[in-house]
Amino acid sequence: MVKKKAKSKRQTLKEKFKIQRRTVEHNRKSRKKAKQNAKSGKVVMKKKDPGIPNSWPFKDSLLDGIEKAKERERMLEERRKTVRKAIAGGGSQVKS
């Protein structure tokens, strides 16, 4: 049996720019809606992270690694904050 040729993914420039225009309009509309919601005090619920399934192999070690990474990032942010405060306060008490 002879295989059929795959359909080409080429598109006309009209279609290409039409898609670009529609995405720009959609993004603009969603930004505007977010601004309106923020002004009126509406809180938009974000989708929750489903997490790691219990059947995942080595789940405990993966969770430990994630926790260590979060702690490391928090420590780095705290160090950056102290450096910023020291620079803003006079610059003589910089810790590294």
Salt bridges, closest charged atoms under 4 A:
GLU25 OE2 - ARG21 NH1 3.46
GLU71 OE2 - ARG74 NH2 2.61
GLU73 OE2 - ARG80 NH1 3.92
GLU77 OE1 - ARG80 NH1 3.22
GLU77 OE2 - ARG84 NH2 3.74
GLU78 OE1 - ARG74 NH1 3.21
